[in-house]
Structures are given as C-alpha cells and as structure tokens.
Amino acid sequence: MCSAAGAQIVLNNATISALPSVPQVLTKLLETLQDENSGLEQLANLVEMDVVISARVLEIANSAAYRRNHHPVLSIRSGIVILGWDMVKMLTLSIICQRMFNDYYEQSNQDIEHYWYHSLRCAVIAKSLATHTETASPDEAYVAGLLHNIGRLGLLAGFKHKYPPFFAIDDSLPGYLESEVAHFGIDHCELGAWIIRNWNIKSFLEDAVAYHHLSVTQLEHTPALVKIVYLANLLLIERRPERQSALIVAKKWFQLDSDVINELMSLGISQVHILSDSLGINVGAAHTSQHDWDRQEPDIEALVEALSKNFSSPPATSPPFSKNKLVKGVMDTALINHLESTCLQVGQQDGFFELLSKLSRLLCNAREVLLFVPDEARQHLSGKPIAEDQGWIESFQFPIKPATSIITAAWIKKSYCHSFQAFDGFKPSLPDQQIMRLCGVEGMLCFPMFAKDTLVGVMVFALNQAEFLIAKQQLNVQAALARIVASRLLPDQKPADPELEAAVHEERLKRFVHETSTPLSTIKNYLAILEQKMLLNGIPNRDIAIVNEEIDRVGSLIGNLYSGEQEHIAASTDINQLIRDLLALHRQTYLQPAGIKVTLNLYPNLPKITTIPYQVRQVLVNLIRNAAEAMPEGGELSISTFLENQSGSGQGILIQISDTGPGIPESVLSKLFTPVESTKGGEHGGIGLSISHDLVKGLCGSIACRTSSTGTTFDIRLPIQANPHSKLIN
C-alpha cells in the first residue's frame, strides 16, 4: 500500500530521540539523576532497562565527537562512562521533554509496556546464553537482545495513527512481516537494522536485529551473536511448535539440553519480574497470547482491522495535551538550568568549544556546529573554527546583506532561520549548499547569538531532516546554547571589566534563582490540587505536607544564593517530629529498596529547641544519605535522641545517627569535615559533611564522629536555647 514512499516517510522520522519510552522507567531515571547520592552503577542499571536511552547512549558514544579509538562501544556501561554523568543527565532530561511533547495516547501505553517486557526478557536471556556458551560478549548480547525490536518503535513513531494496531499484535505470528511491508513499505527488522547501521560500528549487532525472524536454515552459518538473539527471541514465543523448535535449535547450535534452557529462562524471567514490580509495571499477558494460535492460522489483516477500532487520536486541544505542554515547559527549564551550570564549569575556551560540539550532538542531534562572527566594521560574517577539522570554515565570508545566505538572514532578522523548505524554510544559496555538503548533511538551522542585547554572531546547527524535526520541538535548547556561546564570545570583543563581570555574574545568578522558582512553584501547585482531591475523598495525607516543606527548604536555599542577607529566623522546633517526617519522606525511596532497617530510639517528651529547622533538616538528610550509601548491601540505620547537660551551655539535645557499614578509612577520617574530591564522580563534590559541619557550627552546636570496622556514629549536639549573644548564621 505504501511501498517505497511509506518506507521513506518512516526513515525520515526514525531518529532515536523520537521513539517512545516506558514512562515508569523515565520517572525512575529522573529520580535517580536528581539524587545526589546516586552513583554511575545505579544509573547504568536503569539505563539498561530503557531501549531508547540505551540506543541513544550507544549512538552518541560511537559518534566522532566521543569515540576515543577505532573500537566500537557495545556496552551501555562503557557508553555511560564515556559520556559522563552530566551528559547522561541532560540526555535523559531531553528525551523526557520530547516524551512530554509527543503524545502516544493512553490506549497504546499498555502495549509499550508489553514491548518493554519482551525486549528486556530477550536481553537478559541473550546475555545468559552468551555467558553460558562463551561464544559472544555478554554485554553485546544484552544490547542486541534489548534492541532487536527497535524497528517496531520506529514504525510507531513514523506512523502514529496507523501502526498502533500492529504494535498490539505479536510480531512472531505468520505473515506479520509481510503485512508490515504491504502497509508501510518496510518491516521492523529492516528498519531496526537501518537505525543501527547509521552508528557506523563494525559489529554483528545490525545483523542480529535484521535476521531475528528468518528461518533456522538461513542462519546456519551466521556468527554466534546472531544465533543467540534469534534463539532468545524464539524461546519467548508461547506457541508449542516454536517452543519445540527452540529446544532443537539450542541443542543443535550450542549443545544445550532442555534442563539448562529451562533454568536460564526461569532465572531471566524472574529477574525481569523483579524489575517490573519495582517500577509498578503490569506485565500481564499480551493481547494475542489469549488466543490458541496452535489450532488456527491467524489472519493478520483481520486482527489489525479489529484492533484499529480501539485506537483514535485525541483532539489537539485536549486537556492531556495542555498538561503535557505545561510539564514540558517545566522540564525544559530544568534542562536549560542544568545546561548553563554545566557550561559555566568549563574554564578554558578550547575545552568549552569541545563541550559545545558534544552538547550539540547530544541535545540537538546536530552532526556539526559552526560559528560565524562579524568583523570589526560589522559588515561581514566570517567562519570561526572551533575544532581542529574546521579550518575550512575560515574560507566563508558573507556580506551582511539580504539574500546572501541563511546565516546572514538569521543575523538580519535577529531570529532563527533554517533551510528545510518543506517546513517553511529558506532556499539555500550556493555557499550554503557548499557548507551543507562539507558537513555531510541535508540542511542547517541558524540561531543569532545575543549577549546582554548585543548581537555577537550566528550559531549554525548542521543536521538532516529527521534531526530537524526533533530539534524543531525544542528550539529553546538551541537558543540557550546560542546565548551561552555568546557570553563566551563577548569578552573577546570587549576589554575585561571586573565590575562588568561582577554585574554579569549577579544577573546570571538572579536569572537562575528566578527560573528555578518556576518549576518549584508549578510542583507546589500540583501538590495543592492533589491534596485537595484527596481531602475531598476523605484521604488526609501527611506525606504531601512533608514534600511541600522539602520544596520550601530547597526554595529557601536557592533564594539565599542571591539574597544579600544571610540571616534566618529561628523557630521552636520538635526534633523528634522532624526526624519522623524525614524518614517518612526517604524510607521508601532509597532506604527500604536497599534493604536497610531503620530503628528509632527517640527520647520521650524531648523539649522543643530554638533553632533554624530547615538547616537541621539539611544536616540530617546529609548524614542519613551517607549512612545509606555506606550500606549498599543492606544493614541497620539507628537514629536516637537524648536530653543531656552540655558543659558550659546548660541543657541541650544529642542526636545520634549510626550505621552498620564498614567504617570510614583513616585517610578520610583525618579530613572528614573538609571539602575533598568525591569518589562518586558526576555531580558529587565531596562537600556534604563539610556543609553539615558549617551548618551545625552556625547553629551554636557541635558535630563529632566515631567509627570502626563495624559501623559509624555521628553525634550532633544542639542547645535547647541558643546563647542570646550568639548569632545564628548560615
């Protein structure tokens, strides 16, 4: 029906960032990225569960901007290490933003969960087969199993209205691939292989994806990786003939008997069930598993026609779309704030431009990023090389006149312009076409670069049409990159002025505080609506109040960054209640999942103390998280409070936080409350205990540590009433 034309449509839209993910996995990933105690291992475990982010990590890690040698990156963990914590965080935030914008309808969400369940089982079984037979790399087998059906997501993204009925059907049914070709001009095996082929890696990964539905005889002389993925997928088919074929193939290819296969299957499926339960994903039977296909030949066309009645596109102005657009705005703000803070950390200009190329590839799908800056007379725009292989760009110089180039059009219009005429773009001039040919792309997207209302140049993103369609949904990210680059270029054109730099820094800080308050306010509004609904249904919830207090605490901390006054109002505080609230907030997020038992020994009728509550809360959160991190395999966390006479200052309280971890090494203990280089990597700065020490000292208290090989205890002492001559400080 669609043949070559349909195939081209889906290929034009088969960018990985456009593919749908399981919302539960993205939510868990977001929580992990926002937790300062999360490590790369925890992040890798979650990324390995998501087909889209895993594929994007591997795609970027194998790109020219990141690959360090000629060896392909085929391990998701290796890809995460190459990209780094900040890059993976921005990649995930970007994909979540795109998920908010692309509405895949509630009707097909359950089918995406079934797809996730099948892909994850195939990955786990493929890895087990590779490990047991020692015929292929287990990491590569896992990736191949995870991505073997990525072409189905590509078809779902390319044909949002027509493909959902196909997506709901078991793709192993006879005639399925032929029906895909008839309707869309390409089947999911071919499309999946095409997506991976663009990574330009020397691996049999592409073949494993392309051949996983061929006949056994055709695969007789193929490499082990192709056979492993084929067998893993075959083992997951519930029909009797396929199950029998799988056992025969396992014996013929790998000399594995039915007992070994059943053991590998049992272990693999139990692992996936544990993961799905932890994410709250329902992995019940798929649509077609309810039918007895052993007794009848399925009619794919009839199935599609029957299922298509259950799928309909929601109106463009429906409430879910508006809500998603609002949430996307919040997510975009968080992404841009993180982007700006990451760029500010890079000092040297060369290092910054290297980061710029990587960010453009990561967030904007740009194959290359180019800069054009004006001459002193501001009559011409000239190419400015920002990488060793961009020397050719200096040959391009455009007079700032209309109809010269899309680049000068962006300068004159003071607005973004692009060359994609099918989407109301400009017709590229001959020099524009030369630049696109040298970059190996179909078009360009140009943004004027402003710094404090001064136009300092034009930033060009070289990309293909598929990447442009994704970038077009998130233009504020490109605008933010252009603004950041402009602030870097401005000092090159004006003498350094300390007062001006201080003013720029103050303005940037002020804007950061303002923009950060927006998502916090939005979250508080949603919480207020949720609380009201729960109260109307007679369900009071203390947890919402606790979360509101935490948001207020974060808002106060951010506000203090810009506030000239660093004094805080002390209040009468119930320490026992504060501890209970903290545990209610954190127990289910990272204590219980890690197998940590919490014991409370709170002094009865402990008097309230006059202190700054949110600063005490900050200290306790730091210590509780440190204790949890010291017990990754589980243990016991004990929190106790005491009333005691403190020498020289009357009565006070003692808070003890103890863990059963391995203790603190002597080398660390000697400088425990001094900022050090963290061993966690990523965003961790190694200053948590230093901050806690300063906060306790500012509250007229003290903090001490006792440690051994059987655990660590922190003692925090606070006065009931601070000395009136002492000033509570931040």
Stockholm file with secondary structure:
# STOCKHOLM 1.0

chainA/1-730         MCSAAGAQIVLNNATISALPSVPQVLTKLLETLQDENSGLEQLANLVEMDVVISARVLEIANSAAYRRNHHPVLSIRSGIVILGWDMVKMLTLSIICQRMFNDYYEQSNQDIEHYWYHSLRCAVIAKSLATHTETASPDEAYVAGLLHNIGRLGLLAGFKHKYPPFFAIDDSLPGYLESEVAHFGIDHCELGAWIIRNWNIKSFLEDAVAYHHLSVTQLEHTPALVKIVYLANLLLIERRPERQSALIVAKKWFQLDSDVINELMSLGISQVHILSDSLGINVGAAHTSQHDWDRQEPDIEALVEALSKNFSSPPATSPPFSKNKLVKGVMDTALINHLESTCLQVGQQDGFFELLSKLSRLLCNAREVLLFVPDEARQHLSGKPIAEDQGWIESFQFPIKPATSIITAAWIKKSYCHSFQAFDGFKPSLPDQQIMRLCGVEGMLCFPMFAKDTLVGVMVFALNQAEFLIAKQQLNVQAALARIVASRLLPDQKPADPELEAAVHEERLKRFVHETSTPLSTIKNYLAILEQKMLLNGIPNRDIAIVNEEIDRVGSLIGNLYSGEQEHIAASTDINQLIRDLLALHRQTYLQPAGIKVTLNLYPNLPKITTIPYQVRQVLVNLIRNAAEAMPEGGELSISTFLENQSGSGQGILIQISDTGPGIPESVLSKLFTPVESTKGGEHGGIGLSISHDLVKGLCGSIACRTSSTGTTFDIRLPIQANPHSKLIN
#=GR chainA/1-730 SS CCHHHHHHHHHHTCCGGGSCCCHHHHHHHHHHHHCTTCCHHHHHHHHTTCHHHHHHHHHHHTSTTTCCSSSCCCCHHHHHHHHCHHHHHHHHHHHHHHHHHSCCCGGGHHHHHHHHHHHHHHHHHHHHHHHHHTSSCHHHHHHHHHHTTHHHHHHHHHCTTTSHHHHTSCTTSTTHHHHHHHHHSSCHHHHHHHHHHTTCCCSSHHHHHHTTTSCTGGGTTSCHHHHHHHHHHHHTCCSHHHHHHHHHHHHHHHCCCHHHHHHHHHHHHHHHHHHHHHHTCCCCCCGGGGSCTTSSCCCHHHHHHHHHTTCCCCCTTCHHHHHHHHHHHHHHHHHHHHHHHHHHTCCSHHHHHHHHHHHHHHHHCCSEEEEEEECTTSSEEEEECCSGGGGGGGGCEEESCTTSCHHHHHHHHTSCEECCGGGTCCCCCHHHHHHHHHHTCSEEEEEEEEETTEEEEEEEEEECHHHHHHHGGGHHHHHHHHHHHHHHHHHHHSCCCHHHHHHHHHHHHHHHHHHHHHHHHHHHHHHHHHHHHHHHTTCCCHHHHHHHHHHHHHHHHHHHHHCSCCCCCCEEECHHHHHHHHHHHHIIIIIGGGTEEEEEECCTTCCCEEECHHHHHHHHHHHHHHHHHTCTTCEEEEEEEEEEEETTTEEEEEEEEEECSCCCCHHHHTTTTSCCCCSSCTTCCSCHHHHHHHHHHHTTCEEEEEEETTEEEEEEEEESSCCTTSCCCC
#=GC SS_cons         CCHHHHHHHHHHTCCGGGSCCCHHHHHHHHHHHHCTTCCHHHHHHHHTTCHHHHHHHHHHHTSTTTCCSSSCCCCHHHHHHHHCHHHHHHHHHHHHHHHHHSCCCGGGHHHHHHHHHHHHHHHHHHHHHHHHHTSSCHHHHHHHHHHTTHHHHHHHHHCTTTSHHHHTSCTTSTTHHHHHHHHHSSCHHHHHHHHHHTTCCCSSHHHHHHTTTSCTGGGTTSCHHHHHHHHHHHHTCCSHHHHHHHHHHHHHHHCCCHHHHHHHHHHHHHHHHHHHHHHTCCCCCCGGGGSCTTSSCCCHHHHHHHHHTTCCCCCTTCHHHHHHHHHHHHHHHHHHHHHHHHHHTCCSHHHHHHHHHHHHHHHHCCSEEEEEEECTTSSEEEEECCSGGGGGGGGCEEESCTTSCHHHHHHHHTSCEECCGGGTCCCCCHHHHHHHHHHTCSEEEEEEEEETTEEEEEEEEEECHHHHHHHGGGHHHHHHHHHHHHHHHHHHHSCCCHHHHHHHHHHHHHHHHHHHHHHHHHHHHHHHHHHHHHHHTTCCCHHHHHHHHHHHHHHHHHHHHHCSCCCCCCEEECHHHHHHHHHHHHIIIIIGGGTEEEEEECCTTCCCEEECHHHHHHHHHHHHHHHHHTCTTCEEEEEEEEEEEETTTEEEEEEEEEECSCCCCHHHHTTTTSCCCCSSCTTCCSCHHHHHHHHHHHTTCEEEEEEETTEEEEEEEEESSCCTTSCCCC
//
